[in-house]
Amino acid sequence: MTVKILLLAGGTLLGSATAASASGFQVNLGGQKNIGMGGVGVGLSLDQAAMYYNPGALALVRDNGVQVGVNGALARVSYRSGDGGPQRNLQNSVVTPFNFYAGFGPKDGKYKFGVAVYTPYGNKLTYDPAWEGRYALTSIDLQSIYVQPTFSYALTPQLSVGAGLTILAYGSVNLQKDLPLPTGTGHIELDGKAKTQFGVNAGIFFKPSDKLSFGLSYRSKMDAKVENGSVTYSGLATGASAAAVNRSFTATNFGATLPLPAVAAAGIGIMPTDKLTIGLDAALTFWSDYRTLDFNFSGNNGNAGAATDANSGLVGGNSVSSSKRYYQDALAFRLGAQYKASDKLYLRLGTSYDFTAVKDGYVGPETPDSDRLTGSAGLSYHVTDNFGVDASFLFEKLLQRTQTQQDLISAGTTDRVAGTFRTDAYVPGLGLHYKF
């Protein structure tokens, strides 16, 4: 059993196979108002969620405020083998990415500061136990929490800049797959925590008039690193065949690094009337930094009595593996609108289109990615002048993605599975906001 096959499951250490409104394993669920508008926000200054979309806009957010939101993301993923056979459906799981923002500053001052907490990566998938790719992946459970202290300053009444320190405060990964042993089916589990990492989220915002605004933002690359993750096995051979079979499985720990790529975005806001706000964003994610996924195994759990040599291709102590990814940079376009129906009620609609970062021949069960189209809606109701409720709903359709065995052979990625993936995602969300 090669490490290459084992670690197909590790393609998204902190990623999301069903990420909402973003390519690869990126998620764009930064704020409930923005979600209802298709995920726009770079060229707008709607509320404190500007810390996520464009920190430069925070200084021009009129009110101080605190807001919190949570989303329930349900993905329906199915797979049919390239050789035919029954359709395999994943067990339905709901993940709950959340967001929290608090922004403060002098009422008539030039600056605002705040803190943001959000979950840009996270997912839980469990495949049918009998599915054809069970020797590549049976389940994946991923969690992450970012913390971002932010400062924004208005250079003029129309122009502001801002930056936040992005901190990967918590990250975890659990990957599992079956092992096709000559003595029967075994199982392997990888479980690890990511080290704290740091990056920058910066932006500039320009509002030349009450009817027009522009924004630019840049989120820097970070590397998610897992060190001393645990490797455990079940169902390994016993008896006379144990020494010959189990010598391939001696590792007790693993380490790996996953690049979380940089994102550059531009946005425009148009306010043709006092009641209507329109936003348009374009974002480029630099996925081409993700070339290979390298794993290092270490330790010796006593199987066959000795660790395997480096680069042995086995899941043994001191073994090293590199699995191809070769992602491509990907564009996304988002369009949304907000309408003030009354002093208390705001209505929103939006759509987006994301181009996939995953090339033909590189699609894996942990990220069955494809070009994706989303539609969203939302509303806010102001219970009082200071307190309100925000609701959103997003539907995401990943275009059907078929990968043939010849695609895998041409790319040199026969560790993956040929077949057709279909994915739909449903993401309701609810938030509360308080301004002062």
C-alpha positions as CSV (number, residue, x, y, z in Angstrom):
1,M,0.0,0.0,0.0
2,T,1.6,3.2,-1.1
3,V,1.7,6.5,0.8
4,K,0.5,8.2,-2.4
5,I,-2.8,6.3,-2.3
6,L,-3.2,6.8,1.4
7,L,-2.7,10.5,1.2
8,L,-5.2,11.3,-1.5
9,A,-7.4,11.8,1.5
10,G,-5.2,14.6,2.7
11,G,-5.9,17.0,-0.2
12,T,-7.7,19.4,2.1
13,L,-6.0,19.4,5.5
14,L,-8.1,22.4,6.5
15,G,-10.3,22.6,3.4
16,S,-13.8,22.0,2.3
17,A,-15.0,19.6,-0.3
18,T,-18.3,21.4,-0.3
19,A,-17.1,25.0,0.3
20,A,-19.8,27.5,-0.2
21,S,-19.4,30.0,-3.0
22,A,-15.7,29.5,-3.6
23,S,-13.4,27.3,-5.6
24,G,-11.2,24.5,-4.3
25,F,-11.4,24.4,-0.5
26,Q,-12.1,28.1,0.0
27,V,-15.2,29.3,1.7
28,N,-16.9,32.7,1.3
29,L,-19.4,33.0,4.2
30,G,-18.0,36.1,5.8
31,G,-21.2,38.0,6.7
32,Q,-25.0,37.3,6.6
33,K,-25.8,40.5,4.6
34,N,-23.1,39.7,2.1
35,I,-24.2,36.1,1.7
36,G,-27.7,37.3,0.8
37,M,-26.1,39.5,-1.9
38,G,-24.1,36.7,-3.6
39,G,-21.0,37.2,-1.4
40,V,-20.1,40.7,-2.6
41,G,-18.5,43.1,-0.2
42,V,-15.1,44.4,-1.5
43,G,-16.6,47.6,-2.9
44,L,-19.2,48.2,-0.2
45,S,-19.2,49.3,3.4
46,L,-22.3,47.6,4.7
47,D,-21.3,46.8,8.3
48,Q,-18.6,45.4,10.5
49,A,-18.2,42.3,8.1
50,A,-16.0,44.7,6.1
51,M,-13.2,43.4,8.2
52,Y,-13.5,40.1,6.2
53,Y,-14.3,41.5,2.7
54,N,-12.2,44.7,2.7
55,P,-10.7,46.0,5.9
56,G,-10.2,49.4,4.2
57,A,-14.0,50.0,4.2
58,L,-14.3,49.6,8.0
59,A,-13.4,53.3,8.7
60,L,-16.3,54.4,6.6
61,V,-18.9,52.2,8.3
62,R,-21.0,54.8,10.0
63,D,-22.0,53.0,13.3
64,N,-20.0,51.1,15.9
65,G,-21.5,47.7,16.2
66,V,-21.3,44.0,17.1
67,Q,-22.7,41.2,15.0
68,V,-22.8,37.4,15.0
69,G,-24.0,34.9,12.4
70,V,-24.1,31.2,11.9
71,N,-24.7,29.1,8.8
72,G,-25.9,25.5,8.4
73,A,-24.2,24.1,5.3
74,L,-25.6,20.8,4.0
75,A,-24.0,19.3,0.9
76,R,-25.5,16.5,-1.2
77,V,-22.7,14.7,-3.0
78,S,-23.1,11.7,-5.2
79,Y,-20.6,9.6,-7.2
80,R,-21.0,7.1,-10.1
81,S,-18.0,5.0,-11.1
82,G,-16.6,5.4,-14.6
83,D,-17.2,1.6,-15.0
84,G,-20.9,2.0,-14.3
85,G,-22.6,0.6,-11.3
86,P,-24.9,2.2,-8.7
87,Q,-24.8,5.8,-7.7
88,R,-23.1,6.3,-4.3
89,N,-24.5,9.0,-2.0
90,L,-22.7,10.5,0.9
91,Q,-24.2,10.5,4.4
92,N,-25.7,13.9,4.9
93,S,-23.8,16.1,7.4
94,V,-24.4,19.6,8.5
95,V,-21.4,21.9,9.3
96,T,-21.9,25.3,11.0
97,P,-19.4,28.0,9.9
98,F,-19.9,31.1,11.9
99,N,-18.8,34.7,12.0
100,F,-18.4,37.4,14.7
101,Y,-17.4,41.0,14.3
102,A,-17.0,43.9,16.7
103,G,-16.0,47.4,15.4
104,F,-15.4,50.5,17.4
105,G,-14.2,54.1,17.0
106,P,-15.0,57.7,17.8
107,K,-18.3,58.8,16.3
108,D,-16.7,61.6,14.3
109,G,-13.2,60.2,14.2
110,K,-11.1,59.0,11.3
111,Y,-10.4,55.5,12.4
112,K,-12.1,52.3,13.5
113,F,-10.7,49.2,15.1
114,G,-12.2,45.8,15.7
115,V,-11.8,42.1,15.9
116,A,-13.2,39.4,13.6
117,V,-13.6,35.7,14.2
118,Y,-14.7,33.4,11.4
119,T,-14.4,29.9,10.0
120,P,-13.1,30.1,6.4
121,Y,-12.4,26.3,6.1
122,G,-14.3,23.3,7.4
123,N,-16.2,20.3,6.2
124,K,-17.5,16.9,7.1
125,L,-18.0,14.1,4.5
126,T,-18.7,10.4,5.0
127,Y,-18.9,8.2,1.9
128,D,-21.0,5.1,1.4
129,P,-19.1,2.2,3.0
130,A,-19.2,0.3,-0.3
131,W,-18.2,3.1,-2.6
132,E,-15.5,2.4,-5.2
133,G,-13.0,5.0,-3.7
134,R,-13.1,3.7,-0.1
135,Y,-9.4,2.8,-0.4
136,A,-8.7,6.5,-1.0
137,L,-11.2,8.1,1.4
138,T,-14.1,7.0,3.7
139,S,-14.5,10.2,5.7
140,I,-13.0,13.6,6.3
141,D,-13.7,16.0,9.2
142,L,-12.1,19.4,9.1
143,Q,-12.4,22.5,11.4
144,S,-10.7,25.9,11.5
145,I,-11.1,29.2,13.3
146,Y,-9.5,32.5,12.3
147,V,-9.1,35.5,14.5
148,Q,-8.4,38.9,12.9
149,P,-7.7,42.1,14.8
150,T,-8.2,45.0,12.4
151,F,-7.5,48.7,12.1
152,S,-8.9,51.1,9.5
153,Y,-8.1,54.8,8.9
154,A,-9.9,57.4,6.7
155,L,-7.2,59.4,4.9
156,T,-10.0,61.7,3.6
157,P,-13.8,61.6,3.9
158,Q,-13.8,59.6,0.7
159,L,-10.7,57.4,1.0
160,S,-9.8,54.9,3.7
161,V,-7.3,52.1,4.2
162,G,-7.2,49.2,6.6
163,A,-5.4,46.0,7.5
164,G,-5.9,43.0,9.8
165,L,-3.6,40.4,11.2
166,T,-5.1,37.0,10.2
167,I,-4.4,34.3,12.7
168,L,-5.1,30.6,12.2
169,A,-6.1,30.2,15.9
170,Y,-7.4,26.6,15.6
171,G,-7.4,23.9,13.0
172,S,-7.9,20.2,13.1
173,V,-8.2,17.4,10.6
174,N,-9.4,13.8,10.7
175,L,-9.0,11.6,7.6
176,Q,-10.0,7.9,7.3
177,K,-9.8,5.2,4.6
178,D,-9.9,1.5,4.2
179,L,-6.9,-0.7,3.5
180,P,-7.1,-3.6,1.0
181,L,-5.1,-6.1,2.8
182,P,-4.6,-9.7,1.6
183,T,-6.1,-10.9,4.9
184,G,-9.2,-8.7,4.6
185,T,-10.1,-5.0,4.9
186,G,-8.2,-2.9,7.4
187,H,-8.6,0.8,8.3
188,I,-6.3,3.7,8.9
189,E,-7.0,7.1,10.6
190,L,-5.0,10.3,10.5
191,D,-5.8,12.9,13.2
192,G,-3.9,16.1,13.8
193,K,-4.0,19.8,14.9
194,A,-2.6,22.7,12.9
195,K,0.0,25.1,14.3
196,T,-0.9,28.7,14.8
197,Q,0.0,30.7,11.7
198,F,-0.2,34.4,10.7
199,G,-1.0,36.4,7.6
200,V,-2.4,39.8,6.5
201,N,-5.8,40.9,5.1
202,A,-5.6,44.5,3.8
203,G,-7.7,46.8,1.6
204,I,-8.3,50.2,0.3
205,F,-11.8,51.8,-0.2
206,F,-12.8,54.9,-2.2
207,K,-16.2,56.5,-2.2
208,P,-16.1,59.5,-4.5
209,S,-19.9,60.2,-4.1
210,D,-23.0,58.9,-2.4
211,K,-23.8,56.8,-5.5
212,L,-20.5,55.1,-6.2
213,S,-17.7,53.3,-4.3
214,F,-14.7,51.2,-5.2
215,G,-12.6,48.7,-3.3
216,L,-9.4,46.6,-3.5
217,S,-8.4,43.9,-1.1
218,Y,-5.6,41.4,-0.7
219,R,-5.5,38.4,1.7
220,S,-2.0,36.9,1.9
221,K,-1.0,33.3,1.6
222,M,-0.6,31.2,4.8
223,D,0.7,27.7,5.2
224,A,-1.3,25.4,7.4
225,K,1.1,23.0,9.1
226,V,0.3,19.8,11.0
227,E,3.1,18.3,13.1
228,N,3.0,15.1,15.1
229,G,-0.4,14.1,14.0
230,S,-1.4,10.6,15.0
231,V,-1.7,7.6,12.8
232,T,-3.8,4.7,14.0
233,Y,-4.9,1.4,12.5
234,S,-7.6,-1.2,12.9
235,G,-8.2,-4.6,11.2
236,L,-4.5,-5.3,10.5
237,A,-3.4,-8.9,10.0
238,T,-2.9,-11.2,12.9
239,G,-1.3,-14.6,13.3
240,A,1.3,-16.0,10.9
241,S,0.7,-13.4,8.2
242,A,1.1,-10.4,10.5
243,A,4.8,-9.9,10.0
244,A,4.6,-9.9,6.2
245,V,1.5,-7.8,5.9
246,N,1.9,-5.3,8.7
247,R,5.5,-4.2,8.0
248,S,4.0,-1.7,5.6
249,F,2.2,0.1,8.5
250,T,4.6,1.1,11.2
251,A,4.1,4.9,11.3
252,T,2.5,6.4,14.4
253,N,2.8,10.1,13.4
254,F,2.6,12.4,10.4
255,G,3.4,15.9,9.4
256,A,2.2,17.9,6.4
257,T,1.9,21.5,5.0
258,L,-1.0,22.8,3.0
259,P,-0.8,26.3,1.3
260,L,-3.8,28.5,1.9
261,P,-3.4,30.7,-1.2
262,A,-3.4,34.5,-1.5
263,V,-6.6,36.2,-2.8
264,A,-6.8,39.5,-4.7
265,A,-10.2,41.1,-5.2
266,A,-11.8,44.2,-6.6
267,G,-15.3,45.5,-6.1
268,I,-17.6,48.3,-7.1
269,G,-20.7,49.6,-5.4
270,I,-23.5,51.5,-7.1
271,M,-26.3,53.2,-5.2
272,P,-28.6,54.5,-8.0
273,T,-31.3,55.5,-5.4
274,D,-31.4,55.9,-1.6
275,K,-33.1,52.5,-1.4
276,L,-31.1,50.4,-3.8
277,T,-27.5,49.2,-3.4
278,I,-25.8,47.1,-6.1
279,G,-22.4,45.3,-5.7
280,L,-20.1,43.6,-8.1
281,D,-16.9,41.8,-7.1
282,A,-14.2,39.9,-9.0
283,A,-11.6,37.8,-7.1
284,L,-8.5,35.9,-8.2
285,T,-7.3,33.1,-5.9
286,F,-3.7,32.1,-6.5
287,W,-4.2,28.4,-6.4
288,S,-1.1,27.7,-8.6
289,D,0.9,27.8,-5.4
290,Y,-0.6,24.4,-4.6
291,R,1.7,22.2,-6.5
292,T,2.1,19.1,-4.4
293,L,1.0,17.8,-1.0
294,D,3.9,16.3,0.9
295,F,3.6,14.1,3.9
296,N,6.2,12.9,6.3
297,F,5.6,9.8,8.4
298,S,7.5,8.9,11.5
299,G,7.5,6.5,14.5
300,N,7.3,2.7,14.9
301,N,4.2,1.0,16.3
302,G,6.0,-2.3,16.5
303,N,4.5,-3.9,13.4
304,A,7.2,-6.2,11.9
305,G,9.6,-4.8,14.5
306,A,11.3,-2.0,12.5
307,A,10.5,1.2,10.8
308,T,10.7,1.3,7.0
309,D,13.3,3.3,5.2
310,A,12.8,6.8,3.9
311,N,11.0,7.1,0.5
312,S,10.0,3.5,0.8
313,G,6.4,4.3,-0.5
314,L,5.0,2.6,2.6
315,V,3.1,4.0,5.6
316,G,6.2,3.4,7.7
317,G,8.4,5.4,10.1
318,N,10.6,7.9,8.3
319,S,8.7,7.5,5.0
320,V,8.0,10.5,2.8
321,S,5.3,11.0,0.1
322,S,4.5,13.6,-2.5
323,S,1.1,13.7,-4.2
324,K,0.4,15.9,-7.2
325,R,-2.1,18.7,-7.1
326,Y,-1.0,21.3,-9.7
327,Y,-4.0,23.6,-9.1
328,Q,-4.6,26.6,-11.4
329,D,-5.4,30.2,-10.4
330,A,-9.1,30.7,-10.4
331,L,-11.4,33.6,-11.0
332,A,-14.8,34.3,-9.3
333,F,-17.4,36.9,-10.1
334,R,-20.2,37.9,-7.7
335,L,-23.2,40.2,-8.2
336,G,-25.7,41.3,-5.6
337,A,-28.3,43.9,-4.6
338,Q,-30.0,45.2,-1.5
339,Y,-33.3,47.0,-1.5
340,K,-34.6,49.1,1.5
341,A,-38.3,48.1,1.5
342,S,-39.0,50.2,4.6
343,D,-37.2,51.7,7.5
344,K,-37.3,48.3,9.2
345,L,-37.0,45.8,6.3
346,Y,-34.1,45.3,3.8
347,L,-34.3,42.6,1.1
348,R,-31.4,41.1,-0.8
349,L,-30.6,38.9,-3.9
350,G,-27.3,37.7,-5.4
351,T,-25.5,35.3,-7.6
352,S,-22.0,34.2,-8.3
353,Y,-19.9,32.0,-10.6
354,D,-16.6,30.4,-9.5
355,F,-14.2,28.7,-11.9
356,T,-12.7,25.6,-10.5
357,A,-9.0,25.4,-9.5
358,V,-8.8,21.7,-10.1
359,K,-7.7,20.5,-13.5
360,D,-9.0,17.4,-15.3
361,G,-7.2,14.3,-14.0
362,Y,-6.7,15.9,-10.5
363,V,-10.2,15.7,-9.0
364,G,-10.2,13.8,-5.7
365,P,-13.0,12.6,-3.4
366,E,-11.9,15.0,-0.7
367,T,-12.4,18.0,-3.1
368,P,-14.8,16.9,-6.0
369,D,-14.5,20.4,-7.3
370,S,-16.0,21.9,-10.4
371,D,-17.2,25.2,-11.8
372,R,-20.0,26.4,-9.5
373,L,-23.0,28.6,-9.8
374,T,-24.8,30.1,-6.8
375,G,-28.0,31.9,-6.1
376,S,-28.8,33.6,-2.8
377,A,-31.4,35.7,-1.0
378,G,-31.6,37.4,2.4
379,L,-33.2,40.0,4.5
380,S,-32.7,42.2,7.6
381,Y,-35.4,43.2,10.0
382,H,-34.7,46.1,12.4
383,V,-36.5,45.2,15.6
384,T,-35.4,48.6,17.1
385,D,-33.2,51.4,15.9
386,N,-30.2,49.6,17.3
387,F,-31.0,45.9,17.1
388,G,-31.8,43.7,14.1
389,V,-32.0,40.2,12.7
390,D,-30.2,39.1,9.5
391,A,-31.2,36.0,7.5
392,S,-29.7,34.5,4.4
393,F,-30.1,31.4,2.2
394,L,-27.6,30.2,-0.5
395,F,-28.0,27.5,-3.0
396,E,-24.9,26.2,-4.8
397,K,-24.7,24.0,-7.8
398,L,-21.4,22.4,-8.8
399,L,-21.5,21.5,-12.4
400,Q,-21.3,17.8,-13.1
401,R,-17.6,16.7,-13.2
402,T,-16.6,13.5,-15.0
403,Q,-13.0,12.2,-14.8
404,T,-12.0,9.2,-16.9
405,Q,-9.3,6.6,-16.3
406,Q,-7.4,8.1,-19.3
407,D,-7.5,11.5,-17.6
408,L,-5.8,9.9,-14.6
409,I,-3.2,8.1,-16.6
410,S,-2.4,11.3,-18.6
411,A,-1.9,13.3,-15.4
412,G,-0.1,10.6,-13.6
413,T,-2.7,10.6,-10.8
414,T,-4.0,7.0,-10.8
415,D,-4.2,7.2,-7.0
416,R,-7.6,8.9,-7.6
417,V,-10.8,7.4,-8.9
418,A,-12.5,7.8,-12.3
419,G,-16.1,8.6,-12.4
420,T,-18.7,11.4,-12.2
421,F,-19.3,13.6,-9.2
422,R,-22.4,15.7,-8.6
423,T,-22.7,18.2,-5.7
424,D,-25.5,20.6,-4.5
425,A,-25.1,22.7,-1.4
426,Y,-27.8,24.3,0.7
427,V,-26.7,27.0,3.2
428,P,-29.3,28.8,5.4
429,G,-27.9,31.4,7.8
430,L,-29.1,33.5,10.7
431,G,-27.4,36.5,12.4
432,L,-28.0,39.2,14.9
433,H,-26.6,42.7,14.9
434,Y,-26.4,45.6,17.4
435,K,-25.2,49.1,16.5
436,F,-24.4,52.0,18.8
